Amino acid sequence: MIAVQRTPAPAAVLAAFAKRAQATGLTEIEAALWHYAGIAPTLAPLPTKPNDAPEFKAYSDDAVKVVLHTLFGGHCAYCESRYDHVSPMDVEHYRPKGAVIEANGQRSKPGYFWLAADWDNLLPSCIGCNRAREQEQLMPNGCVVPATSGKGNQFPLVAGSARATAPGHEAYEQPLLLDPCRTDPAPHLLFRSDGYVEPRTSAQEKAVPRGLATIEVCGLYRASPVESRRRAATRLRDAMEAILSADHDCRHHPGESLYLTRRQRRETALAQLIDDLDYRALTAELRSWFDQVRTRIDAYFAAEAAWRADLTVANRAVFVDATRAIMTHYASAGLHQPFVHELLSLADIPLDRMLAA
């Protein structure tokens, strides 16, 4: 899940929302407001008040789907999986339009009917994240557990936050579910190199556990996206290993163009791979850690070479500082420690010996 800047609704989307039913002469939202809230439209002559709730369809207009698809690059707003021909995109309502599952598990109606055709309330979703059904969950301990997951009519709020029942009142709610167009998911979700996503240990997540709620509501432990993220992470780690190997060659053959060119090609290949992979939050997170670790590896070997060349107290102090920087970085890696350990081992950094000293 990655932050996405929502663009204003284009004319084609607004036109889809503005369509009037032949039978009533009302748009879906006009009919919903009149039926549920008693708010009549400002039309002359005034049509007959609808006895039945409108059948919401405008949100699924092809024009809406095209714009959402483009906005999110063909990815699910929640799990970032790419749609395929078997499982097309669902147009998902961030705030459910028809009914809401309350904290006690009871289903209450109506939902946020006034937002059924509101551009800011719509997101592209895969079927797995959007539809509540039994799906296999692949837990971090390796167990496969069948469980009901998928957002459906869930829209959890912070305890004590009053649920909106009228237009405009939603501004006073405190949602738990992440909307990548409203809240940056990065402070709330941590993507691991083994394909799992976890709530991040951050001040933002501690204050409002949006990451935990989103993982649970959307079922982000589902076997399919976990395995897909794991495959993406494996490809990234292979490309990173190739760069660390090239760094090793460049250190042992300084200034030789063959090795410098080879390293440049591998760095370009990693950048291209990151552009091509589906899971942008995962790739950004692992790339950030790789760059940080690689910087410390370079500093370590540079300090070691300087000290071996000239065994002065000053050079030894620089080498000790570089060693400590690696150990400190590893200690602060949290759930990324296995990934950091892997990178350091590939670079022949004696981390285990450092930690045991």
TORKOL-4160 file (C-alpha; in steps of 0.2 Angstrom, whole numbers, padded with zeros to 4 digits, m for minus):
357
<pt num="1" X="0000" Y="0000" Z="0000"/>
<pt num="2" X="0007" Y="0017" Z="m0005"/>
<pt num="3" X="0002" Y="0035" Z="m0005"/>
<pt num="4" X="m0007" Y="0040" Z="m0020"/>
<pt num="5" X="m0012" Y="0059" Z="m0024"/>
<pt num="6" X="m0030" Y="0059" Z="m0030"/>
<pt num="7" X="m0034" Y="0070" Z="m0045"/>
<pt num="8" X="m0050" Y="0079" Z="m0047"/>
<pt num="9" X="m0064" Y="0070" Z="m0054"/>
<pt num="10" X="m0064" Y="0072" Z="m0073"/>
<pt num="11" X="m0079" Y="0077" Z="m0083"/>
<pt num="12" X="m0083" Y="0059" Z="m0089"/>
<pt num="13" X="m0084" Y="0053" Z="m0070"/>
<pt num="14" X="m0095" Y="0068" Z="m0066"/>
<pt num="15" X="m0106" Y="0065" Z="m0081"/>
<pt num="16" X="m0108" Y="0047" Z="m0075"/>
<pt num="17" X="m0113" Y="0052" Z="m0057"/>
<pt num="18" X="m0125" Y="0065" Z="m0065"/>
<pt num="19" X="m0136" Y="0053" Z="m0075"/>
<pt num="20" X="m0154" Y="0054" Z="m0071"/>
<pt num="21" X="m0165" Y="0038" Z="m0070"/>
<pt num="22" X="m0179" Y="0039" Z="m0084"/>
<pt num="23" X="m0192" Y="0032" Z="m0071"/>
<pt num="24" X="m0189" Y="0046" Z="m0058"/>
<pt num="25" X="m0179" Y="0060" Z="m0066"/>
<pt num="26" X="m0167" Y="0059" Z="m0051"/>
<pt num="27" X="m0149" Y="0055" Z="m0050"/>
<pt num="28" X="m0144" Y="0041" Z="m0038"/>
<pt num="29" X="m0138" Y="0053" Z="m0025"/>
<pt num="30" X="m0154" Y="0064" Z="m0026"/>
<pt num="31" X="m0165" Y="0048" Z="m0024"/>
<pt num="32" X="m0154" Y="0042" Z="m0010"/>
<pt num="33" X="m0155" Y="0058" Z="0000"/>
<pt num="34" X="m0173" Y="0060" Z="m0003"/>
<pt num="35" X="m0177" Y="0042" Z="0002"/>
<pt num="36" X="m0166" Y="0040" Z="0017"/>
<pt num="37" X="m0164" Y="0057" Z="0024"/>
<pt num="38" X="m0180" Y="0066" Z="0017"/>
<pt num="39" X="m0169" Y="0079" Z="0008"/>
<pt num="40" X="m0179" Y="0084" Z="m0008"/>
<pt num="41" X="m0169" Y="0089" Z="m0023"/>
<pt num="42" X="m0171" Y="0107" Z="m0030"/>
<pt num="43" X="m0180" Y="0103" Z="m0045"/>
<pt num="44" X="m0195" Y="0111" Z="m0054"/>
<pt num="45" X="m0207" Y="0103" Z="m0056"/>
<pt num="46" X="m0203" Y="0091" Z="m0041"/>
<pt num="47" X="m0203" Y="0073" Z="m0045"/>
<pt num="48" X="m0212" Y="0060" Z="m0034"/>
<pt num="49" X="m0203" Y="0055" Z="m0019"/>
<pt num="50" X="m0196" Y="0037" Z="m0022"/>
<pt num="51" X="m0203" Y="0024" Z="m0011"/>
<pt num="52" X="m0188" Y="0012" Z="m0014"/>
<pt num="53" X="m0170" Y="0014" Z="m0011"/>
<pt num="54" X="m0160" Y="0018" Z="m0027"/>
<pt num="55" X="m0150" Y="0004" Z="m0035"/>
<pt num="56" X="m0132" Y="0011" Z="m0035"/>
<pt num="57" X="m0124" Y="0009" Z="m0052"/>
<pt num="58" X="m0116" Y="0025" Z="m0056"/>
<pt num="59" X="m0100" Y="0021" Z="m0047"/>
<pt num="60" X="m0096" Y="0006" Z="m0058"/>
<pt num="61" X="m0098" Y="0016" Z="m0074"/>
<pt num="62" X="m0084" Y="0012" Z="m0086"/>
<pt num="63" X="m0077" Y="0030" Z="m0086"/>
<pt num="64" X="m0075" Y="0028" Z="m0067"/>
<pt num="65" X="m0065" Y="0012" Z="m0069"/>
<pt num="66" X="m0054" Y="0019" Z="m0082"/>
<pt num="67" X="m0049" Y="0034" Z="m0071"/>
<pt num="68" X="m0046" Y="0023" Z="m0056"/>
<pt num="69" X="m0036" Y="0011" Z="m0065"/>
<pt num="70" X="m0025" Y="0025" Z="m0072"/>
<pt num="71" X="m0024" Y="0033" Z="m0055"/>
<pt num="72" X="m0017" Y="0018" Z="m0046"/>
<pt num="73" X="m0007" Y="0011" Z="m0061"/>
<pt num="74" X="m0018" Y="m0005" Z="m0062"/>
<pt num="75" X="m0015" Y="m0010" Z="m0044"/>
<pt num="76" X="m0026" Y="m0013" Z="m0029"/>
<pt num="77" X="m0027" Y="0001" Z="m0017"/>
<pt num="78" X="m0025" Y="m0010" Z="m0002"/>
<pt num="79" X="m0013" Y="m0025" Z="m0007"/>
<pt num="80" X="m0006" Y="m0017" Z="m0022"/>
<pt num="81" X="m0008" Y="m0033" Z="m0032"/>
<pt num="82" X="m0011" Y="m0031" Z="m0051"/>
<pt num="83" X="m0027" Y="m0036" Z="m0058"/>
<pt num="84" X="m0028" Y="m0050" Z="m0071"/>
<pt num="85" X="m0041" Y="m0056" Z="m0083"/>
<pt num="86" X="m0048" Y="m0068" Z="m0071"/>
<pt num="87" X="m0050" Y="m0056" Z="m0057"/>
<pt num="88" X="m0055" Y="m0039" Z="m0063"/>
<pt num="89" X="m0055" Y="m0023" Z="m0053"/>
<pt num="90" X="m0069" Y="m0020" Z="m0041"/>
<pt num="91" X="m0074" Y="m0002" Z="m0038"/>
<pt num="92" X="m0073" Y="m0001" Z="m0019"/>
<pt num="93" X="m0082" Y="0011" Z="m0008"/>
<pt num="94" X="m0070" Y="0017" Z="0006"/>
<pt num="95" X="m0085" Y="0021" Z="0017"/>
<pt num="96" X="m0098" Y="0007" Z="0013"/>
<pt num="97" X="m0113" Y="0013" Z="0003"/>
<pt num="98" X="m0127" Y="0001" Z="0008"/>
<pt num="99" X="m0123" Y="m0005" Z="0026"/>
<pt num="100" X="m0110" Y="m0005" Z="0039"/>
<pt num="101" X="m0103" Y="m0019" Z="0051"/>
<pt num="102" X="m0103" Y="m0011" Z="0068"/>
<pt num="103" X="m0090" Y="m0014" Z="0082"/>
<pt num="104" X="m0102" Y="m0027" Z="0089"/>
<pt num="105" X="m0102" Y="m0037" Z="0073"/>
<pt num="106" X="m0120" Y="m0032" Z="0069"/>
<pt num="107" X="m0124" Y="m0026" Z="0051"/>
<pt num="108" X="m0133" Y="m0009" Z="0051"/>
<pt num="109" X="m0142" Y="0000" Z="0037"/>
<pt num="110" X="m0141" Y="0011" Z="0028"/>
<pt num="111" X="m0123" Y="0014" Z="0025"/>
<pt num="112" X="m0115" Y="0030" Z="0019"/>
<pt num="113" X="m0128" Y="0032" Z="0005"/>
<pt num="114" X="m0123" Y="0050" Z="0001"/>
<pt num="115" X="m0106" Y="0044" Z="m0004"/>
<pt num="116" X="m0111" Y="0031" Z="m0016"/>
<pt num="117" X="m0106" Y="0041" Z="m0031"/>
<pt num="118" X="m0093" Y="0052" Z="m0023"/>
<pt num="119" X="m0077" Y="0052" Z="m0032"/>
<pt num="120" X="m0066" Y="0054" Z="m0016"/>
<pt num="121" X="m0075" Y="0039" Z="m0008"/>
<pt num="122" X="m0070" Y="0027" Z="m0022"/>
<pt num="123" X="m0054" Y="0016" Z="m0024"/>
<pt num="124" X="m0049" Y="0002" Z="m0035"/>
<pt num="125" X="m0048" Y="m0015" Z="m0026"/>
<pt num="126" X="m0045" Y="m0033" Z="m0030"/>
<pt num="127" X="m0058" Y="m0045" Z="m0026"/>
<pt num="128" X="m0048" Y="m0053" Z="m0012"/>
<pt num="129" X="m0047" Y="m0036" Z="m0003"/>
<pt num="130" X="m0065" Y="m0030" Z="m0007"/>
<pt num="131" X="m0076" Y="m0045" Z="m0005"/>
<pt num="132" X="m0079" Y="m0053" Z="0012"/>
<pt num="133" X="m0077" Y="m0072" Z="0010"/>
<pt num="134" X="m0067" Y="m0087" Z="0017"/>
<pt num="135" X="m0049" Y="m0086" Z="0010"/>
<pt num="136" X="m0033" Y="m0094" Z="0015"/>
<pt num="137" X="m0022" Y="m0084" Z="0026"/>
<pt num="138" X="m0003" Y="m0088" Z="0026"/>
<pt num="139" X="0003" Y="m0083" Z="0044"/>
<pt num="140" X="0021" Y="m0078" Z="0048"/>
<pt num="141" X="0024" Y="m0094" Z="0057"/>
<pt num="142" X="0021" Y="m0103" Z="0040"/>
<pt num="143" X="0004" Y="m0110" Z="0045"/>
<pt num="144" X="m0011" Y="m0109" Z="0032"/>
<pt num="145" X="m0027" Y="m0104" Z="0041"/>
<pt num="146" X="m0044" Y="m0103" Z="0032"/>
<pt num="147" X="m0053" Y="m0087" Z="0038"/>
<pt num="148" X="m0065" Y="m0074" Z="0032"/>
<pt num="149" X="m0057" Y="m0059" Z="0026"/>
<pt num="150" X="m0060" Y="m0045" Z="0014"/>
<pt num="151" X="m0067" Y="m0028" Z="0018"/>
<pt num="152" X="m0086" Y="m0030" Z="0013"/>
<pt num="153" X="m0096" Y="m0018" Z="0024"/>
<pt num="154" X="m0082" Y="m0016" Z="0037"/>
<pt num="155" X="m0077" Y="0002" Z="0041"/>
<pt num="156" X="m0070" Y="0002" Z="0059"/>
<pt num="157" X="m0068" Y="0018" Z="0069"/>
<pt num="158" X="m0057" Y="0023" Z="0083"/>
<pt num="159" X="m0066" Y="0018" Z="0100"/>
<pt num="160" X="m0077" Y="0032" Z="0105"/>
<pt num="161" X="m0078" Y="0040" Z="0087"/>
<pt num="162" X="m0097" Y="0043" Z="0083"/>
<pt num="163" X="m0102" Y="0036" Z="0066"/>
<pt num="164" X="m0108" Y="0048" Z="0053"/>
<pt num="165" X="m0127" Y="0046" Z="0049"/>
<pt num="166" X="m0129" Y="0062" Z="0038"/>
<pt num="167" X="m0120" Y="0071" Z="0024"/>
<pt num="168" X="m0105" Y="0080" Z="0031"/>
<pt num="169" X="m0104" Y="0072" Z="0047"/>
<pt num="170" X="m0090" Y="0060" Z="0041"/>
<pt num="171" X="m0078" Y="0074" Z="0043"/>
<pt num="172" X="m0079" Y="0071" Z="0062"/>
<pt num="173" X="m0076" Y="0052" Z="0061"/>
<pt num="174" X="m0059" Y="0044" Z="0066"/>
<pt num="175" X="m0057" Y="0030" Z="0054"/>
<pt num="176" X="m0045" Y="0015" Z="0057"/>
<pt num="177" X="m0045" Y="0009" Z="0039"/>
<pt num="178" X="m0031" Y="0017" Z="0028"/>
<pt num="179" X="m0036" Y="0026" Z="0013"/>
<pt num="180" X="m0020" Y="0029" Z="0003"/>
<pt num="181" X="m0027" Y="0045" Z="m0005"/>
<pt num="182" X="m0030" Y="0052" Z="0013"/>
<pt num="183" X="m0016" Y="0045" Z="0024"/>
<pt num="184" X="0001" Y="0040" Z="0020"/>
<pt num="185" X="0002" Y="0022" Z="0024"/>
<pt num="186" X="0021" Y="0022" Z="0026"/>
<pt num="187" X="0021" Y="0026" Z="0045"/>
<pt num="188" X="0008" Y="0012" Z="0048"/>
<pt num="189" X="0014" Y="m0003" Z="0037"/>
<pt num="190" X="0030" Y="m0011" Z="0036"/>
<pt num="191" X="0034" Y="m0023" Z="0022"/>
<pt num="192" X="0046" Y="m0037" Z="0025"/>
<pt num="193" X="0058" Y="m0046" Z="0014"/>
<pt num="194" X="0049" Y="m0062" Z="0016"/>
<pt num="195" X="0033" Y="m0055" Z="0009"/>
<pt num="196" X="0024" Y="m0051" Z="0025"/>
<pt num="197" X="0017" Y="m0035" Z="0030"/>
<pt num="198" X="0016" Y="m0029" Z="0048"/>
<pt num="199" X="0010" Y="m0014" Z="0058"/>
<pt num="200" X="0025" Y="m0002" Z="0060"/>
<pt num="201" X="0031" Y="0002" Z="0077"/>
<pt num="202" X="0029" Y="0021" Z="0075"/>
<pt num="203" X="0021" Y="0035" Z="0085"/>
<pt num="204" X="0008" Y="0037" Z="0072"/>
<pt num="205" X="0003" Y="0018" Z="0072"/>
<pt num="206" X="0004" Y="0018" Z="0091"/>
<pt num="207" X="m0008" Y="0033" Z="0092"/>
<pt num="208" X="m0021" Y="0026" Z="0079"/>
<pt num="209" X="m0018" Y="0008" Z="0074"/>
<pt num="210" X="m0023" Y="0010" Z="0056"/>
<pt num="211" X="m0010" Y="m0002" Z="0049"/>
<pt num="212" X="m0016" Y="m0016" Z="0061"/>
<pt num="213" X="m0034" Y="m0013" Z="0056"/>
<pt num="214" X="m0030" Y="m0013" Z="0037"/>
<pt num="215" X="m0021" Y="m0029" Z="0038"/>
<pt num="216" X="m0035" Y="m0037" Z="0047"/>
<pt num="217" X="m0050" Y="m0030" Z="0037"/>
<pt num="218" X="m0043" Y="m0032" Z="0020"/>
<pt num="219" X="m0034" Y="m0049" Z="0024"/>
<pt num="220" X="m0017" Y="m0044" Z="0019"/>
<pt num="221" X="m0010" Y="m0060" Z="0025"/>
<pt num="222" X="m0020" Y="m0069" Z="0011"/>
<pt num="223" X="m0009" Y="m0082" Z="0004"/>
<pt num="224" X="m0009" Y="m0076" Z="m0014"/>
<pt num="225" X="m0002" Y="m0058" Z="m0011"/>
<pt num="226" X="0010" Y="m0064" Z="0003"/>
<pt num="227" X="0018" Y="m0076" Z="m0010"/>
<pt num="228" X="0017" Y="m0063" Z="m0024"/>
<pt num="229" X="0026" Y="m0051" Z="m0013"/>
<pt num="230" X="0039" Y="m0064" Z="m0008"/>
<pt num="231" X="0043" Y="m0068" Z="m0026"/>
<pt num="232" X="0045" Y="m0049" Z="m0029"/>
<pt num="233" X="0057" Y="m0048" Z="m0014"/>
<pt num="234" X="0067" Y="m0063" Z="m0020"/>
<pt num="235" X="0070" Y="m0054" Z="m0037"/>
<pt num="236" X="0075" Y="m0038" Z="m0028"/>
<pt num="237" X="0087" Y="m0048" Z="m0016"/>
<pt num="238" X="0095" Y="m0057" Z="m0031"/>
<pt num="239" X="0098" Y="m0040" Z="m0040"/>
<pt num="240" X="0105" Y="m0032" Z="m0024"/>
<pt num="241" X="0117" Y="m0047" Z="m0022"/>
<pt num="242" X="0123" Y="m0044" Z="m0039"/>
<pt num="243" X="0127" Y="m0026" Z="m0035"/>
<pt num="244" X="0136" Y="m0031" Z="m0019"/>
<pt num="245" X="0146" Y="m0043" Z="m0029"/>
<pt num="246" X="0151" Y="m0030" Z="m0041"/>
<pt num="247" X="0156" Y="m0018" Z="m0026"/>
<pt num="248" X="0168" Y="m0032" Z="m0021"/>
<pt num="249" X="0176" Y="m0033" Z="m0038"/>
<pt num="250" X="0177" Y="m0014" Z="m0039"/>
<pt num="251" X="0186" Y="m0013" Z="m0022"/>
<pt num="252" X="0198" Y="m0027" Z="m0027"/>
<pt num="253" X="0201" Y="m0019" Z="m0045"/>
<pt num="254" X="0200" Y="0000" Z="m0041"/>
<pt num="255" X="0198" Y="0011" Z="m0057"/>
<pt num="256" X="0197" Y="m0003" Z="m0069"/>
<pt num="257" X="0183" Y="0001" Z="m0082"/>
<pt num="258" X="0177" Y="m0017" Z="m0084"/>
<pt num="259" X="0171" Y="m0019" Z="m0066"/>
<pt num="260" X="0165" Y="m0001" Z="m0065"/>
<pt num="261" X="0154" Y="m0004" Z="m0081"/>
<pt num="262" X="0148" Y="m0020" Z="m0074"/>
<pt num="263" X="0142" Y="m0012" Z="m0058"/>
<pt num="264" X="0133" Y="0002" Z="m0067"/>
<pt num="265" X="0124" Y="m0011" Z="m0077"/>
<pt num="266" X="0118" Y="m0020" Z="m0062"/>
<pt num="267" X="0113" Y="m0004" Z="m0053"/>
<pt num="268" X="0103" Y="0000" Z="m0069"/>
<pt num="269" X="0095" Y="m0017" Z="m0069"/>
<pt num="270" X="0090" Y="m0015" Z="m0051"/>
<pt num="271" X="0082" Y="0002" Z="m0055"/>
<pt num="272" X="0072" Y="m0005" Z="m0069"/>
<pt num="273" X="0067" Y="m0020" Z="m0059"/>
<pt num="274" X="0060" Y="m0008" Z="m0046"/>
<pt num="275" X="0050" Y="0001" Z="m0059"/>
<pt num="276" X="0043" Y="m0015" Z="m0066"/>
<pt num="277" X="0038" Y="m0024" Z="m0050"/>
<pt num="278" X="0020" Y="m0022" Z="m0044"/>
<pt num="279" X="0023" Y="m0020" Z="m0025"/>
<pt num="280" X="0029" Y="m0002" Z="m0024"/>
<pt num="281" X="0028" Y="0000" Z="m0005"/>
<pt num="282" X="0038" Y="m0016" Z="m0003"/>
<pt num="283" X="0051" Y="m0011" Z="m0016"/>
<pt num="284" X="0053" Y="0006" Z="m0009"/>
<pt num="285" X="0056" Y="m0001" Z="0008"/>
<pt num="286" X="0069" Y="m0014" Z="0003"/>
<pt num="287" X="0078" Y="m0002" Z="m0008"/>
<pt num="288" X="0079" Y="0011" Z="0006"/>
<pt num="289" X="0087" Y="m0002" Z="0018"/>
<pt num="290" X="0098" Y="m0009" Z="0004"/>
<pt num="291" X="0105" Y="0009" Z="0001"/>
<pt num="292" X="0108" Y="0012" Z="0019"/>
<pt num="293" X="0117" Y="m0004" Z="0022"/>
<pt num="294" X="0127" Y="m0002" Z="0006"/>
<pt num="295" X="0133" Y="0015" Z="0012"/>
<pt num="296" X="0139" Y="0007" Z="0029"/>
<pt num="297" X="0147" Y="m0007" Z="0020"/>
<pt num="298" X="0157" Y="0005" Z="0009"/>
<pt num="299" X="0162" Y="0015" Z="0024"/>
<pt num="300" X="0168" Y="m0001" Z="0033"/>
<pt num="301" X="0179" Y="m0007" Z="0019"/>
<pt num="302" X="0186" Y="0010" Z="0015"/>
<pt num="303" X="0191" Y="0012" Z="0034"/>
<pt num="304" X="0198" Y="m0005" Z="0035"/>
<pt num="305" X="0209" Y="m0002" Z="0019"/>
<pt num="306" X="0215" Y="0014" Z="0026"/>
<pt num="307" X="0220" Y="0007" Z="0043"/>
<pt num="308" X="0229" Y="m0008" Z="0035"/>
<pt num="309" X="0238" Y="0004" Z="0024"/>
<pt num="310" X="0243" Y="0015" Z="0039"/>
<pt num="311" X="0241" Y="0008" Z="0056"/>
<pt num="312" X="0239" Y="0024" Z="0065"/>
<pt num="313" X="0228" Y="0027" Z="0080"/>
<pt num="314" X="0217" Y="0039" Z="0070"/>
<pt num="315" X="0214" Y="0026" Z="0056"/>
<pt num="316" X="0210" Y="0013" Z="0069"/>
<pt num="317" X="0197" Y="0025" Z="0077"/>
<pt num="318" X="0189" Y="0028" Z="0060"/>
<pt num="319" X="0188" Y="0009" Z="0057"/>
<pt num="320" X="0180" Y="0006" Z="0075"/>
<pt num="321" X="0167" Y="0019" Z="0071"/>
<pt num="322" X="0163" Y="0011" Z="0055"/>
<pt num="323" X="0161" Y="m0006" Z="0063"/>
<pt num="324" X="0150" Y="0002" Z="0077"/>
<pt num="325" X="0139" Y="0010" Z="0064"/>
<pt num="326" X="0135" Y="m0007" Z="0056"/>
<pt num="327" X="0131" Y="m0015" Z="0073"/>
<pt num="328" X="0120" Y="0000" Z="0078"/>
<pt num="329" X="0111" Y="0000" Z="0061"/>
<pt num="330" X="0108" Y="m0019" Z="0063"/>
<pt num="331" X="0102" Y="m0017" Z="0080"/>
<pt num="332" X="0089" Y="m0004" Z="0075"/>
<pt num="333" X="0083" Y="m0014" Z="0060"/>
<pt num="334" X="0069" Y="m0022" Z="0070"/>
<pt num="335" X="0059" Y="m0034" Z="0058"/>
<pt num="336" X="0071" Y="m0030" Z="0044"/>
<pt num="337" X="0086" Y="m0038" Z="0054"/>
<pt num="338" X="0085" Y="m0054" Z="0044"/>
<pt num="339" X="0086" Y="m0044" Z="0028"/>
<pt num="340" X="0101" Y="m0033" Z="0034"/>
<pt num="341" X="0110" Y="m0048" Z="0041"/>
<pt num="342" X="0108" Y="m0056" Z="0024"/>
<pt num="343" X="0115" Y="m0041" Z="0015"/>
<pt num="344" X="0130" Y="m0040" Z="0027"/>
<pt num="345" X="0134" Y="m0058" Z="0025"/>
<pt num="346" X="0134" Y="m0056" Z="0006"/>
<pt num="347" X="0146" Y="m0042" Z="0007"/>
<pt num="348" X="0158" Y="m0053" Z="0019"/>
<pt num="349" X="0155" Y="m0042" Z="0034"/>
<pt num="350" X="0159" Y="m0052" Z="0049"/>
<pt num="351" X="0143" Y="m0047" Z="0059"/>
<pt num="352" X="0141" Y="m0062" Z="0070"/>
<pt num="353" X="0159" Y="m0060" Z="0075"/>
<pt num="354" X="0156" Y="m0041" Z="0078"/>
<pt num="355" X="0141" Y="m0045" Z="0089"/>
<pt num="356" X="0150" Y="m0058" Z="0099"/>
<pt num="357" X="0165" Y="m0047" Z="0103"/>
